[in-house]
Amino acid sequence: MKTQTLAVHAGQQPDPSTGALNTPVYLTSTYSYGTAQEGKDRFAGKNPGYIYSRFANPTSSALEQKLAALEGADEAVVVASGMAAISSIVYALTQQGDEVAFIDPVYGGTDAFLRNTLVRAGVKVVSYSSDDDFVSRHNPNTRLVLWEPVTNPTLKVVDSRKIIAVAKQIGAITVCDNTFLTPALFQPLSIGADLVMHSGTKYLCGHGDIIAGVIAGNGPLIQRVRTVALKHIGVPMGPQEAYLLQRGVKTLPLRMRAHCDNAKAVAEFLATQEKVAAVYFPGLAAHPGHQAIADTASGFGGMVALELHGGFDACARLLDNLTLFAQAVSLGDLESLACHPASTTHAAMTPDDRARANVTDKLVRLSIGVEDIEDLLADLAQALAKV
Ligand SMILES: Cc1ncc(COP(=O)(O)O)c(C=O)c1O
């Protein structure tokens, strides 16, 4: 079935006891298994059946089925946040002495986790400046490589096909952070990635009311990640969040179309503005990554970045004068959001790392919502006039 049909139907069955069409929210920490033998069997994995909600919960299981269907994955596991997804993947699949590679830039929290925390577990972390840099300089001993196909916050394109081809030759596990494009536009597993992950907080949810993480991929890898994430680190998604996330995902393809259309119009408008020094949006034909996304995805996403002449002060002038866009971190909500990444989402990076990743003081990131495009353009025009 097609993506929009799966988004609505996958993982959802009428509740067997009541016929309720919507997946119930199972607010329970534990499950009665009735007999000692049944308890023994469930713990031995012989019987399907729930034991304890840190390990699995029916609301989360239904969501996992929906997300696995959308990603074309054997299995999915949902966790407490996007950072819980990243750290669980890396702790589950690497060990002391291994090397983890990533393509610059990534979300500032990911960068900080890899460079500051993961290295303390004895894992070597190496960053590459682009897909081509990874192709030419990669270390054959790399164990895992992580990338964002459209990077946060510079909207640079990393060609997933190049990363996957090299990783396959050297036997590295490929992990695509697909938060910006979502399975409505791009399915990394279909072109050979081992795992795809998301900050479900963003477009998958779409309504800005939860923190959530998602990992999907081949069965054996997901089993290992599931055990570490849920049993060892202990970062399950709660059932209320799982309910809200499955409700949001039902409209994901519809919402993504609106985000993509609005973002394209905003990027085209900004490109005509004298006060704007540069516009970054892969949907513009002049963007160096335009073709790579056009070849692999069905849309360019809802994120736009721009640079102003001047630094923080010029950006603050723009941001402080926006009235419809909220000044806030996060992205992928129905509401349009704007932020200055160097001083917010990517503030945890060192100035050197930020400079290497082109996260400059003159950069503003826009998450384009689903409001009427005329109102969005009018807000940007009046704020730019005051810069
Ligand atoms: C691309 C990307 N990956 C991961 C994360 C982390 O997700 P969360 O905030 O849900 O932990 C974010 C958060 O902004 C992000 O933008």
The ligand as a MOL file (V3000), in Angstrom:
LIG
                    3D

  0  0  0     0  0            999 V3000
M  V30 BEGIN CTAB
M  V30 COUNTS 16 16 0 0 0
M  V30 BEGIN ATOM
M  V30 1 C 18.2310 16.1190 13.1580 0
M  V30 2 C 17.9900 15.8970 14.6230 0
M  V30 3 N 18.3410 14.7160 15.1790 0
M  V30 4 C 18.1430 14.4760 16.5040 0
M  V30 5 C 17.6220 15.4400 17.3440 0
M  V30 6 C 17.4230 15.1340 18.8090 0
M  V30 7 O 16.0740 14.8930 19.0310 0
M  V30 8 P 15.3050 15.1140 20.4400 0
M  V30 9 O 15.3180 16.5870 20.7100 0
M  V30 10 O 13.9470 14.5430 20.1920 0
M  V30 11 O 16.0850 14.3590 21.4660 0
M  V30 12 C 17.2500 16.6850 16.8070 0
M  V30 13 C 16.6830 17.7150 17.6840 0
M  V30 14 O 16.5610 18.8630 17.3100 0
M  V30 15 C 17.4500 16.9220 15.4140 0
M  V30 16 O 17.1170 18.0840 14.8470 0
M  V30 END ATOM
M  V30 BEGIN BOND
M  V30 1 1 1 2
M  V30 2 1 2 3
M  V30 3 2 2 15
M  V30 4 2 3 4
M  V30 5 1 4 5
M  V30 6 1 5 6
M  V30 7 2 5 12
M  V30 8 1 6 7
M  V30 9 1 7 8
M  V30 10 2 8 9
M  V30 11 1 8 10
M  V30 12 1 8 11
M  V30 13 1 12 13
M  V30 14 1 12 15
M  V30 15 2 13 14
M  V30 16 1 15 16
M  V30 END BOND
M  V30 END CTAB
M  END
